[in-house]
Amino acid sequence: MKHIITIIIKQLKDTLKNKTVLIQFVMLPALTVIMVNSIRLDGMPENFFVNLFASMYIGMAPLTCVSAIISEEKEKNTLRVLLMAEVTPWQYLLGIGSYVFGVCMLGGAVFGCLMENVTPGGRALFMAVMAAGIIVSIVVGAAIGVGCRNQMSATSVTVPVMMVFSFLPMLSVFNDKIEKIARFTYTEQIRILVGSLGGGGDYARSAAVILLNVAVFGIVFSVLYRKNAL
């Protein structure tokens, strides 16, 4: 636990210095606050901007942050120094993941506070859904960070992956063909779950898709981790 807590504190200090990573945590929550309080259109679904930007946030912030952190520390050999200092790989990943998860959940709380006409139980369910999505994105980001040689190559992979997972939910709202493809991604299922809070949505199917995504990206991470022999 001392190793994990130390890594969390280290990442917190690094994030305050790294404005590129910091902006990932605050950009979409801040944009949602502005949109919710400035735009009101007739016929617009309730909590439209919250539902839309929450799924985009999950596909963007945790994924890019974990990928950037791991690839940067690989490039600077910080990761190997930590492993040589008796910090096990899983302690390192748990420390990084816990830090990103905690900060992203703060952003999720902002989305939860902006939701209108939702019961306390609905808000709790919303936070649980956000937590599930953030965990999947952390695994995806870790796989990219471990699999790439340096931060530049990680960025070149992260950007298209992030674009797919963050923008597919938005495009699926307006295009049925895209919706048929997007339904197999965890971010689209997060959008569906958030939009159907308390409305009797098909939670079992959404949970199955999210678990399938976790399994697939977990296997990818495991293969890349062993291939790079960290």
Biotite code that builds the C-alpha atoms (Angstrom):
import biotite.structure as struc

atoms = struc.array([
    struc.Atom([0.000, 0.000, 0.000], chain_id="A", res_id=1, res_name="MET", atom_name="CA", element="C"),
    struc.Atom([2.907, 2.376, 0.672], chain_id="A", res_id=2, res_name="LYS", atom_name="CA", element="C"),
    struc.Atom([4.132, 1.866, -2.901], chain_id="A", res_id=3, res_name="HIS", atom_name="CA", element="C"),
    struc.Atom([0.654, 2.432, -4.341], chain_id="A", res_id=4, res_name="ILE", atom_name="CA", element="C"),
    struc.Atom([0.026, 5.565, -2.249], chain_id="A", res_id=5, res_name="ILE", atom_name="CA", element="C"),
    struc.Atom([3.452, 6.941, -3.190], chain_id="A", res_id=6, res_name="THR", atom_name="CA", element="C"),
    struc.Atom([2.718, 6.439, -6.901], chain_id="A", res_id=7, res_name="ILE", atom_name="CA", element="C"),
    struc.Atom([-0.652, 8.193, -6.510], chain_id="A", res_id=8, res_name="ILE", atom_name="CA", element="C"),
    struc.Atom([1.008, 11.184, -4.807], chain_id="A", res_id=9, res_name="ILE", atom_name="CA", element="C"),
    struc.Atom([3.714, 11.245, -7.491], chain_id="A", res_id=10, res_name="LYS", atom_name="CA", element="C"),
    struc.Atom([1.120, 11.306, -10.277], chain_id="A", res_id=11, res_name="GLN", atom_name="CA", element="C"),
    struc.Atom([-0.865, 14.043, -8.549], chain_id="A", res_id=12, res_name="LEU", atom_name="CA", element="C"),
    struc.Atom([2.228, 16.258, -8.452], chain_id="A", res_id=13, res_name="LYS", atom_name="CA", element="C"),
    struc.Atom([3.090, 15.422, -12.069], chain_id="A", res_id=14, res_name="ASP", atom_name="CA", element="C"),
    struc.Atom([-0.437, 16.247, -13.255], chain_id="A", res_id=15, res_name="THR", atom_name="CA", element="C"),
    struc.Atom([-0.358, 19.685, -11.637], chain_id="A", res_id=16, res_name="LEU", atom_name="CA", element="C"),
    struc.Atom([2.781, 20.359, -13.693], chain_id="A", res_id=17, res_name="LYS", atom_name="CA", element="C"),
    struc.Atom([1.492, 18.756, -16.908], chain_id="A", res_id=18, res_name="ASN", atom_name="CA", element="C"),
    struc.Atom([-1.236, 21.024, -18.274], chain_id="A", res_id=19, res_name="LYS", atom_name="CA", element="C"),
    struc.Atom([-1.866, 18.699, -21.253], chain_id="A", res_id=20, res_name="THR", atom_name="CA", element="C"),
    struc.Atom([-2.998, 15.895, -18.946], chain_id="A", res_id=21, res_name="VAL", atom_name="CA", element="C"),
    struc.Atom([-4.782, 18.225, -16.544], chain_id="A", res_id=22, res_name="LEU", atom_name="CA", element="C"),
    struc.Atom([-6.988, 19.720, -19.255], chain_id="A", res_id=23, res_name="ILE", atom_name="CA", element="C"),
    struc.Atom([-8.285, 16.241, -20.148], chain_id="A", res_id=24, res_name="GLN", atom_name="CA", element="C"),
    struc.Atom([-9.896, 15.987, -16.713], chain_id="A", res_id=25, res_name="PHE", atom_name="CA", element="C"),
    struc.Atom([-11.629, 19.380, -16.729], chain_id="A", res_id=26, res_name="VAL", atom_name="CA", element="C"),
    struc.Atom([-12.425, 20.170, -20.376], chain_id="A", res_id=27, res_name="MET", atom_name="CA", element="C"),
    struc.Atom([-15.627, 18.172, -20.951], chain_id="A", res_id=28, res_name="LEU", atom_name="CA", element="C"),
    struc.Atom([-17.131, 18.696, -17.453], chain_id="A", res_id=29, res_name="PRO", atom_name="CA", element="C"),
    struc.Atom([-16.571, 22.459, -17.841], chain_id="A", res_id=30, res_name="ALA", atom_name="CA", element="C"),
    struc.Atom([-18.023, 22.404, -21.365], chain_id="A", res_id=31, res_name="LEU", atom_name="CA", element="C"),
    struc.Atom([-21.086, 20.515, -20.107], chain_id="A", res_id=32, res_name="THR", atom_name="CA", element="C"),
    struc.Atom([-21.667, 23.087, -17.362], chain_id="A", res_id=33, res_name="VAL", atom_name="CA", element="C"),
    struc.Atom([-21.599, 25.842, -19.978], chain_id="A", res_id=34, res_name="ILE", atom_name="CA", element="C"),
    struc.Atom([-23.882, 24.026, -22.424], chain_id="A", res_id=35, res_name="MET", atom_name="CA", element="C"),
    struc.Atom([-26.448, 23.001, -19.799], chain_id="A", res_id=36, res_name="VAL", atom_name="CA", element="C"),
    struc.Atom([-26.730, 26.523, -18.420], chain_id="A", res_id=37, res_name="ASN", atom_name="CA", element="C"),
    struc.Atom([-26.696, 28.415, -21.717], chain_id="A", res_id=38, res_name="SER", atom_name="CA", element="C"),
    struc.Atom([-28.643, 26.311, -24.251], chain_id="A", res_id=39, res_name="ILE", atom_name="CA", element="C"),
    struc.Atom([-32.345, 25.470, -23.944], chain_id="A", res_id=40, res_name="ARG", atom_name="CA", element="C"),
    struc.Atom([-34.176, 24.264, -27.063], chain_id="A", res_id=41, res_name="LEU", atom_name="CA", element="C"),
    struc.Atom([-37.792, 23.221, -27.524], chain_id="A", res_id=42, res_name="ASP", atom_name="CA", element="C"),
    struc.Atom([-38.115, 19.454, -27.818], chain_id="A", res_id=43, res_name="GLY", atom_name="CA", element="C"),
    struc.Atom([-34.595, 18.778, -26.577], chain_id="A", res_id=44, res_name="MET", atom_name="CA", element="C"),
    struc.Atom([-34.461, 15.534, -24.527], chain_id="A", res_id=45, res_name="PRO", atom_name="CA", element="C"),
    struc.Atom([-33.971, 15.909, -20.815], chain_id="A", res_id=46, res_name="GLU", atom_name="CA", element="C"),
    struc.Atom([-30.315, 15.873, -19.698], chain_id="A", res_id=47, res_name="ASN", atom_name="CA", element="C"),
    struc.Atom([-29.263, 15.705, -23.364], chain_id="A", res_id=48, res_name="PHE", atom_name="CA", element="C"),
    struc.Atom([-25.853, 17.335, -22.922], chain_id="A", res_id=49, res_name="PHE", atom_name="CA", element="C"),
    struc.Atom([-25.077, 15.371, -19.754], chain_id="A", res_id=50, res_name="VAL", atom_name="CA", element="C"),
    struc.Atom([-25.865, 12.058, -21.448], chain_id="A", res_id=51, res_name="ASN", atom_name="CA", element="C"),
    struc.Atom([-23.860, 12.973, -24.535], chain_id="A", res_id=52, res_name="LEU", atom_name="CA", element="C"),
    struc.Atom([-20.755, 14.435, -22.935], chain_id="A", res_id=53, res_name="PHE", atom_name="CA", element="C"),
    struc.Atom([-20.573, 11.884, -20.104], chain_id="A", res_id=54, res_name="ALA", atom_name="CA", element="C"),
    struc.Atom([-19.981, 9.041, -22.576], chain_id="A", res_id=55, res_name="SER", atom_name="CA", element="C"),
    struc.Atom([-17.489, 11.197, -24.513], chain_id="A", res_id=56, res_name="MET", atom_name="CA", element="C"),
    struc.Atom([-15.665, 11.968, -21.270], chain_id="A", res_id=57, res_name="TYR", atom_name="CA", element="C"),
    struc.Atom([-15.313, 8.265, -20.478], chain_id="A", res_id=58, res_name="ILE", atom_name="CA", element="C"),
    struc.Atom([-13.906, 7.525, -23.932], chain_id="A", res_id=59, res_name="GLY", atom_name="CA", element="C"),
    struc.Atom([-11.474, 10.428, -23.783], chain_id="A", res_id=60, res_name="MET", atom_name="CA", element="C"),
    struc.Atom([-10.070, 11.435, -20.371], chain_id="A", res_id=61, res_name="ALA", atom_name="CA", element="C"),
    struc.Atom([-9.060, 8.162, -18.656], chain_id="A", res_id=62, res_name="PRO", atom_name="CA", element="C"),
    struc.Atom([-7.853, 6.542, -21.870], chain_id="A", res_id=63, res_name="LEU", atom_name="CA", element="C"),
    struc.Atom([-5.575, 9.394, -22.951], chain_id="A", res_id=64, res_name="THR", atom_name="CA", element="C"),
    struc.Atom([-4.256, 10.069, -19.449], chain_id="A", res_id=65, res_name="CYS", atom_name="CA", element="C"),
    struc.Atom([-3.242, 6.481, -18.654], chain_id="A", res_id=66, res_name="VAL", atom_name="CA", element="C"),
    struc.Atom([-1.674, 6.059, -22.077], chain_id="A", res_id=67, res_name="SER", atom_name="CA", element="C"),
    struc.Atom([0.284, 9.309, -21.737], chain_id="A", res_id=68, res_name="ALA", atom_name="CA", element="C"),
    struc.Atom([1.486, 8.530, -18.210], chain_id="A", res_id=69, res_name="ILE", atom_name="CA", element="C"),
    struc.Atom([2.732, 5.000, -18.950], chain_id="A", res_id=70, res_name="ILE", atom_name="CA", element="C"),
    struc.Atom([4.310, 5.815, -22.327], chain_id="A", res_id=71, res_name="SER", atom_name="CA", element="C"),
    struc.Atom([6.099, 8.857, -20.898], chain_id="A", res_id=72, res_name="GLU", atom_name="CA", element="C"),
    struc.Atom([7.542, 6.891, -18.005], chain_id="A", res_id=73, res_name="GLU", atom_name="CA", element="C"),
    struc.Atom([8.595, 4.105, -20.357], chain_id="A", res_id=74, res_name="LYS", atom_name="CA", element="C"),
    struc.Atom([10.374, 6.616, -22.594], chain_id="A", res_id=75, res_name="GLU", atom_name="CA", element="C"),
    struc.Atom([12.195, 8.248, -19.669], chain_id="A", res_id=76, res_name="LYS", atom_name="CA", element="C"),
    struc.Atom([12.977, 4.842, -18.080], chain_id="A", res_id=77, res_name="ASN", atom_name="CA", element="C"),
    struc.Atom([11.154, 5.947, -14.927], chain_id="A", res_id=78, res_name="THR", atom_name="CA", element="C"),
    struc.Atom([9.039, 2.804, -15.102], chain_id="A", res_id=79, res_name="LEU", atom_name="CA", element="C"),
    struc.Atom([12.074, 0.489, -15.115], chain_id="A", res_id=80, res_name="ARG", atom_name="CA", element="C"),
    struc.Atom([13.594, 2.393, -12.174], chain_id="A", res_id=81, res_name="VAL", atom_name="CA", element="C"),
    struc.Atom([10.359, 1.916, -10.201], chain_id="A", res_id=82, res_name="LEU", atom_name="CA", element="C"),
    struc.Atom([10.295, -1.804, -10.999], chain_id="A", res_id=83, res_name="LEU", atom_name="CA", element="C"),
    struc.Atom([13.940, -2.127, -9.907], chain_id="A", res_id=84, res_name="MET", atom_name="CA", element="C"),
    struc.Atom([13.033, -0.341, -6.644], chain_id="A", res_id=85, res_name="ALA", atom_name="CA", element="C"),
    struc.Atom([10.827, -3.296, -5.638], chain_id="A", res_id=86, res_name="GLU", atom_name="CA", element="C"),
    struc.Atom([7.638, -1.740, -6.994], chain_id="A", res_id=87, res_name="VAL", atom_name="CA", element="C"),
    struc.Atom([5.821, -4.616, -8.676], chain_id="A", res_id=88, res_name="THR", atom_name="CA", element="C"),
    struc.Atom([4.148, -4.054, -12.057], chain_id="A", res_id=89, res_name="PRO", atom_name="CA", element="C"),
    struc.Atom([0.693, -4.568, -10.563], chain_id="A", res_id=90, res_name="TRP", atom_name="CA", element="C"),
    struc.Atom([1.390, -2.121, -7.743], chain_id="A", res_id=91, res_name="GLN", atom_name="CA", element="C"),
    struc.Atom([2.408, 0.437, -10.347], chain_id="A", res_id=92, res_name="TYR", atom_name="CA", element="C"),
    struc.Atom([-0.631, -0.169, -12.537], chain_id="A", res_id=93, res_name="LEU", atom_name="CA", element="C"),
    struc.Atom([-2.951, -0.166, -9.529], chain_id="A", res_id=94, res_name="LEU", atom_name="CA", element="C"),
    struc.Atom([-1.452, 3.126, -8.353], chain_id="A", res_id=95, res_name="GLY", atom_name="CA", element="C"),
    struc.Atom([-1.805, 4.752, -11.783], chain_id="A", res_id=96, res_name="ILE", atom_name="CA", element="C"),
    struc.Atom([-5.286, 3.310, -12.297], chain_id="A", res_id=97, res_name="GLY", atom_name="CA", element="C"),
    struc.Atom([-6.512, 4.350, -8.838], chain_id="A", res_id=98, res_name="SER", atom_name="CA", element="C"),
    struc.Atom([-5.276, 7.883, -9.362], chain_id="A", res_id=99, res_name="TYR", atom_name="CA", element="C"),
    struc.Atom([-6.899, 8.280, -12.788], chain_id="A", res_id=100, res_name="VAL", atom_name="CA", element="C"),
    struc.Atom([-10.081, 6.572, -11.567], chain_id="A", res_id=101, res_name="PHE", atom_name="CA", element="C"),
    struc.Atom([-10.392, 8.915, -8.580], chain_id="A", res_id=102, res_name="GLY", atom_name="CA", element="C"),
    struc.Atom([-9.834, 12.089, -10.596], chain_id="A", res_id=103, res_name="VAL", atom_name="CA", element="C"),
    struc.Atom([-12.208, 10.968, -13.369], chain_id="A", res_id=104, res_name="CYS", atom_name="CA", element="C"),
    struc.Atom([-14.884, 10.140, -10.800], chain_id="A", res_id=105, res_name="MET", atom_name="CA", element="C"),
    struc.Atom([-14.677, 13.755, -9.623], chain_id="A", res_id=106, res_name="LEU", atom_name="CA", element="C"),
    struc.Atom([-15.479, 14.754, -13.197], chain_id="A", res_id=107, res_name="GLY", atom_name="CA", element="C"),
    struc.Atom([-18.284, 12.176, -13.176], chain_id="A", res_id=108, res_name="GLY", atom_name="CA", element="C"),
    struc.Atom([-19.672, 13.808, -10.029], chain_id="A", res_id=109, res_name="ALA", atom_name="CA", element="C"),
    struc.Atom([-19.916, 17.099, -11.933], chain_id="A", res_id=110, res_name="VAL", atom_name="CA", element="C"),
    struc.Atom([-22.038, 15.370, -14.586], chain_id="A", res_id=111, res_name="PHE", atom_name="CA", element="C"),
    struc.Atom([-24.166, 13.796, -11.846], chain_id="A", res_id=112, res_name="GLY", atom_name="CA", element="C"),
    struc.Atom([-24.831, 17.164, -10.209], chain_id="A", res_id=113, res_name="CYS", atom_name="CA", element="C"),
    struc.Atom([-25.989, 18.607, -13.550], chain_id="A", res_id=114, res_name="LEU", atom_name="CA", element="C"),
    struc.Atom([-28.672, 15.935, -14.068], chain_id="A", res_id=115, res_name="MET", atom_name="CA", element="C"),
    struc.Atom([-32.228, 17.181, -13.606], chain_id="A", res_id=116, res_name="GLU", atom_name="CA", element="C"),
    struc.Atom([-35.252, 15.316, -12.214], chain_id="A", res_id=117, res_name="ASN", atom_name="CA", element="C"),
    struc.Atom([-33.190, 12.344, -11.068], chain_id="A", res_id=118, res_name="VAL", atom_name="CA", element="C"),
    struc.Atom([-33.625, 10.633, -7.690], chain_id="A", res_id=119, res_name="THR", atom_name="CA", element="C"),
    struc.Atom([-30.668, 10.066, -5.324], chain_id="A", res_id=120, res_name="PRO", atom_name="CA", element="C"),
    struc.Atom([-30.812, 6.400, -6.290], chain_id="A", res_id=121, res_name="GLY", atom_name="CA", element="C"),
    struc.Atom([-30.618, 7.396, -9.951], chain_id="A", res_id=122, res_name="GLY", atom_name="CA", element="C"),
    struc.Atom([-27.563, 9.533, -9.288], chain_id="A", res_id=123, res_name="ARG", atom_name="CA", element="C"),
    struc.Atom([-25.900, 6.641, -7.446], chain_id="A", res_id=124, res_name="ALA", atom_name="CA", element="C"),
    struc.Atom([-26.626, 4.360, -10.422], chain_id="A", res_id=125, res_name="LEU", atom_name="CA", element="C"),
    struc.Atom([-25.227, 7.023, -12.745], chain_id="A", res_id=126, res_name="PHE", atom_name="CA", element="C"),
    struc.Atom([-21.976, 7.108, -10.781], chain_id="A", res_id=127, res_name="MET", atom_name="CA", element="C"),
    struc.Atom([-21.778, 3.298, -10.863], chain_id="A", res_id=128, res_name="ALA", atom_name="CA", element="C"),
    struc.Atom([-22.187, 3.342, -14.643], chain_id="A", res_id=129, res_name="VAL", atom_name="CA", element="C"),
    struc.Atom([-19.507, 6.026, -14.956], chain_id="A", res_id=130, res_name="MET", atom_name="CA", element="C"),
    struc.Atom([-17.166, 3.964, -12.757], chain_id="A", res_id=131, res_name="ALA", atom_name="CA", element="C"),
    struc.Atom([-17.598, 0.901, -14.985], chain_id="A", res_id=132, res_name="ALA", atom_name="CA", element="C"),
    struc.Atom([-16.811, 2.908, -18.118], chain_id="A", res_id=133, res_name="GLY", atom_name="CA", element="C"),
    struc.Atom([-13.776, 4.576, -16.560], chain_id="A", res_id=134, res_name="ILE", atom_name="CA", element="C"),
    struc.Atom([-12.329, 1.191, -15.581], chain_id="A", res_id=135, res_name="ILE", atom_name="CA", element="C"),
    struc.Atom([-12.624, -0.069, -19.166], chain_id="A", res_id=136, res_name="VAL", atom_name="CA", element="C"),
    struc.Atom([-10.942, 3.072, -20.511], chain_id="A", res_id=137, res_name="SER", atom_name="CA", element="C"),
    struc.Atom([-8.104, 2.678, -18.000], chain_id="A", res_id=138, res_name="ILE", atom_name="CA", element="C"),
    struc.Atom([-7.465, -0.846, -19.297], chain_id="A", res_id=139, res_name="VAL", atom_name="CA", element="C"),
    struc.Atom([-7.514, 0.404, -22.912], chain_id="A", res_id=140, res_name="VAL", atom_name="CA", element="C"),
    struc.Atom([-5.115, 3.243, -22.098], chain_id="A", res_id=141, res_name="GLY", atom_name="CA", element="C"),
    struc.Atom([-2.792, 0.888, -20.207], chain_id="A", res_id=142, res_name="ALA", atom_name="CA", element="C"),
    struc.Atom([-2.685, -1.474, -23.189], chain_id="A", res_id=143, res_name="ALA", atom_name="CA", element="C"),
    struc.Atom([-1.730, 1.394, -25.514], chain_id="A", res_id=144, res_name="ILE", atom_name="CA", element="C"),
    struc.Atom([0.874, 2.785, -23.112], chain_id="A", res_id=145, res_name="GLY", atom_name="CA", element="C"),
    struc.Atom([2.515, -0.594, -22.571], chain_id="A", res_id=146, res_name="VAL", atom_name="CA", element="C"),
    struc.Atom([2.437, -1.539, -26.253], chain_id="A", res_id=147, res_name="GLY", atom_name="CA", element="C"),
    struc.Atom([4.057, 1.648, -27.606], chain_id="A", res_id=148, res_name="CYS", atom_name="CA", element="C"),
    struc.Atom([7.780, 2.386, -27.476], chain_id="A", res_id=149, res_name="ARG", atom_name="CA", element="C"),
    struc.Atom([7.549, 6.076, -26.613], chain_id="A", res_id=150, res_name="ASN", atom_name="CA", element="C"),
    struc.Atom([5.110, 8.895, -25.974], chain_id="A", res_id=151, res_name="GLN", atom_name="CA", element="C"),
    struc.Atom([4.997, 10.025, -29.605], chain_id="A", res_id=152, res_name="MET", atom_name="CA", element="C"),
    struc.Atom([3.984, 6.594, -30.900], chain_id="A", res_id=153, res_name="SER", atom_name="CA", element="C"),
    struc.Atom([1.494, 6.251, -28.044], chain_id="A", res_id=154, res_name="ALA", atom_name="CA", element="C"),
    struc.Atom([-0.123, 9.555, -29.012], chain_id="A", res_id=155, res_name="THR", atom_name="CA", element="C"),
    struc.Atom([-0.424, 8.459, -32.645], chain_id="A", res_id=156, res_name="SER", atom_name="CA", element="C"),
    struc.Atom([-2.321, 5.351, -31.510], chain_id="A", res_id=157, res_name="VAL", atom_name="CA", element="C"),
    struc.Atom([-4.309, 6.998, -28.718], chain_id="A", res_id=158, res_name="THR", atom_name="CA", element="C"),
    struc.Atom([-5.843, 9.769, -30.828], chain_id="A", res_id=159, res_name="VAL", atom_name="CA", element="C"),
    struc.Atom([-7.714, 7.558, -33.352], chain_id="A", res_id=160, res_name="PRO", atom_name="CA", element="C"),
    struc.Atom([-8.753, 5.096, -30.630], chain_id="A", res_id=161, res_name="VAL", atom_name="CA", element="C"),
    struc.Atom([-10.009, 7.970, -28.479], chain_id="A", res_id=162, res_name="MET", atom_name="CA", element="C"),
    struc.Atom([-11.881, 9.482, -31.437], chain_id="A", res_id=163, res_name="MET", atom_name="CA", element="C"),
    struc.Atom([-13.662, 6.189, -32.096], chain_id="A", res_id=164, res_name="VAL", atom_name="CA", element="C"),
    struc.Atom([-14.762, 5.582, -28.519], chain_id="A", res_id=165, res_name="PHE", atom_name="CA", element="C"),
    struc.Atom([-15.639, 9.180, -27.659], chain_id="A", res_id=166, res_name="SER", atom_name="CA", element="C"),
    struc.Atom([-17.449, 10.221, -30.847], chain_id="A", res_id=167, res_name="PHE", atom_name="CA", element="C"),
    struc.Atom([-19.277, 7.011, -31.785], chain_id="A", res_id=168, res_name="LEU", atom_name="CA", element="C"),
    struc.Atom([-21.939, 7.581, -29.080], chain_id="A", res_id=169, res_name="PRO", atom_name="CA", element="C"),
    struc.Atom([-22.617, 11.084, -30.396], chain_id="A", res_id=170, res_name="MET", atom_name="CA", element="C"),
    struc.Atom([-22.798, 9.974, -34.038], chain_id="A", res_id=171, res_name="LEU", atom_name="CA", element="C"),
    struc.Atom([-25.046, 7.018, -33.174], chain_id="A", res_id=172, res_name="SER", atom_name="CA", element="C"),
    struc.Atom([-27.704, 9.444, -31.965], chain_id="A", res_id=173, res_name="VAL", atom_name="CA", element="C"),
    struc.Atom([-28.076, 10.817, -35.496], chain_id="A", res_id=174, res_name="PHE", atom_name="CA", element="C"),
    struc.Atom([-27.293, 7.791, -37.681], chain_id="A", res_id=175, res_name="ASN", atom_name="CA", element="C"),
    struc.Atom([-28.911, 4.350, -37.406], chain_id="A", res_id=176, res_name="ASP", atom_name="CA", element="C"),
    struc.Atom([-26.145, 2.579, -39.349], chain_id="A", res_id=177, res_name="LYS", atom_name="CA", element="C"),
    struc.Atom([-23.486, 3.926, -37.021], chain_id="A", res_id=178, res_name="ILE", atom_name="CA", element="C"),
    struc.Atom([-25.660, 2.963, -34.053], chain_id="A", res_id=179, res_name="GLU", atom_name="CA", element="C"),
    struc.Atom([-25.608, -0.683, -35.157], chain_id="A", res_id=180, res_name="LYS", atom_name="CA", element="C"),
    struc.Atom([-21.809, -0.632, -35.030], chain_id="A", res_id=181, res_name="ILE", atom_name="CA", element="C"),
    struc.Atom([-21.496, 1.526, -31.923], chain_id="A", res_id=182, res_name="ALA", atom_name="CA", element="C"),
    struc.Atom([-23.668, -0.797, -29.813], chain_id="A", res_id=183, res_name="ARG", atom_name="CA", element="C"),
    struc.Atom([-20.689, -3.159, -29.486], chain_id="A", res_id=184, res_name="PHE", atom_name="CA", element="C"),
    struc.Atom([-18.545, -0.492, -27.797], chain_id="A", res_id=185, res_name="THR", atom_name="CA", element="C"),
    struc.Atom([-18.602, 0.208, -24.078], chain_id="A", res_id=186, res_name="TYR", atom_name="CA", element="C"),
    struc.Atom([-18.988, 3.974, -24.504], chain_id="A", res_id=187, res_name="THR", atom_name="CA", element="C"),
    struc.Atom([-22.209, 3.523, -26.488], chain_id="A", res_id=188, res_name="GLU", atom_name="CA", element="C"),
    struc.Atom([-23.564, 1.233, -23.772], chain_id="A", res_id=189, res_name="GLN", atom_name="CA", element="C"),
    struc.Atom([-22.649, 3.861, -21.183], chain_id="A", res_id=190, res_name="ILE", atom_name="CA", element="C"),
    struc.Atom([-24.651, 6.428, -23.178], chain_id="A", res_id=191, res_name="ARG", atom_name="CA", element="C"),
    struc.Atom([-27.604, 4.037, -23.345], chain_id="A", res_id=192, res_name="ILE", atom_name="CA", element="C"),
    struc.Atom([-27.459, 3.263, -19.624], chain_id="A", res_id=193, res_name="LEU", atom_name="CA", element="C"),
    struc.Atom([-27.169, 6.919, -18.634], chain_id="A", res_id=194, res_name="VAL", atom_name="CA", element="C"),
    struc.Atom([-30.062, 7.849, -20.927], chain_id="A", res_id=195, res_name="GLY", atom_name="CA", element="C"),
    struc.Atom([-32.309, 5.140, -19.471], chain_id="A", res_id=196, res_name="SER", atom_name="CA", element="C"),
    struc.Atom([-31.701, 5.697, -15.765], chain_id="A", res_id=197, res_name="LEU", atom_name="CA", element="C"),
    struc.Atom([-34.828, 4.601, -13.954], chain_id="A", res_id=198, res_name="GLY", atom_name="CA", element="C"),
    struc.Atom([-36.517, 3.853, -17.274], chain_id="A", res_id=199, res_name="GLY", atom_name="CA", element="C"),
    struc.Atom([-36.170, 0.094, -17.295], chain_id="A", res_id=200, res_name="GLY", atom_name="CA", element="C"),
    struc.Atom([-33.408, -0.193, -19.875], chain_id="A", res_id=201, res_name="GLY", atom_name="CA", element="C"),
    struc.Atom([-31.819, -3.470, -20.915], chain_id="A", res_id=202, res_name="ASP", atom_name="CA", element="C"),
    struc.Atom([-29.159, -3.406, -18.212], chain_id="A", res_id=203, res_name="TYR", atom_name="CA", element="C"),
    struc.Atom([-28.179, -7.054, -18.727], chain_id="A", res_id=204, res_name="ALA", atom_name="CA", element="C"),
    struc.Atom([-27.213, -6.572, -22.367], chain_id="A", res_id=205, res_name="ARG", atom_name="CA", element="C"),
    struc.Atom([-25.310, -3.366, -21.652], chain_id="A", res_id=206, res_name="SER", atom_name="CA", element="C"),
    struc.Atom([-23.453, -5.034, -18.778], chain_id="A", res_id=207, res_name="ALA", atom_name="CA", element="C"),
    struc.Atom([-22.577, -7.993, -21.029], chain_id="A", res_id=208, res_name="ALA", atom_name="CA", element="C"),
    struc.Atom([-21.119, -5.696, -23.711], chain_id="A", res_id=209, res_name="VAL", atom_name="CA", element="C"),
    struc.Atom([-19.104, -3.741, -21.128], chain_id="A", res_id=210, res_name="ILE", atom_name="CA", element="C"),
    struc.Atom([-17.727, -6.962, -19.599], chain_id="A", res_id=211, res_name="LEU", atom_name="CA", element="C"),
    struc.Atom([-16.847, -8.236, -23.065], chain_id="A", res_id=212, res_name="LEU", atom_name="CA", element="C"),
    struc.Atom([-14.919, -5.036, -23.739], chain_id="A", res_id=213, res_name="ASN", atom_name="CA", element="C"),
    struc.Atom([-13.057, -5.441, -20.435], chain_id="A", res_id=214, res_name="VAL", atom_name="CA", element="C"),
    struc.Atom([-12.142, -9.032, -21.315], chain_id="A", res_id=215, res_name="ALA", atom_name="CA", element="C"),
    struc.Atom([-10.942, -8.183, -24.832], chain_id="A", res_id=216, res_name="VAL", atom_name="CA", element="C"),
    struc.Atom([-8.803, -5.213, -23.825], chain_id="A", res_id=217, res_name="PHE", atom_name="CA", element="C"),
    struc.Atom([-7.560, -7.055, -20.739], chain_id="A", res_id=218, res_name="GLY", atom_name="CA", element="C"),
    struc.Atom([-6.260, -9.828, -22.994], chain_id="A", res_id=219, res_name="ILE", atom_name="CA", element="C"),
    struc.Atom([-4.663, -7.261, -25.322], chain_id="A", res_id=220, res_name="VAL", atom_name="CA", element="C"),
    struc.Atom([-2.968, -5.611, -22.353], chain_id="A", res_id=221, res_name="PHE", atom_name="CA", element="C"),
    struc.Atom([-1.701, -8.950, -21.039], chain_id="A", res_id=222, res_name="SER", atom_name="CA", element="C"),
    struc.Atom([-0.251, -9.939, -24.428], chain_id="A", res_id=223, res_name="VAL", atom_name="CA", element="C"),
    struc.Atom([1.459, -6.570, -24.956], chain_id="A", res_id=224, res_name="LEU", atom_name="CA", element="C"),
    struc.Atom([2.777, -6.550, -21.394], chain_id="A", res_id=225, res_name="TYR", atom_name="CA", element="C"),
    struc.Atom([4.475, -9.920, -21.857], chain_id="A", res_id=226, res_name="ARG", atom_name="CA", element="C"),
    struc.Atom([5.685, -9.033, -25.345], chain_id="A", res_id=227, res_name="LYS", atom_name="CA", element="C"),
    struc.Atom([7.460, -5.921, -24.063], chain_id="A", res_id=228, res_name="ASN", atom_name="CA", element="C"),
    struc.Atom([8.875, -7.866, -21.087], chain_id="A", res_id=229, res_name="ALA", atom_name="CA", element="C"),
    struc.Atom([8.593, -5.015, -18.625], chain_id="A", res_id=230, res_name="LEU", atom_name="CA", element="C"),
])
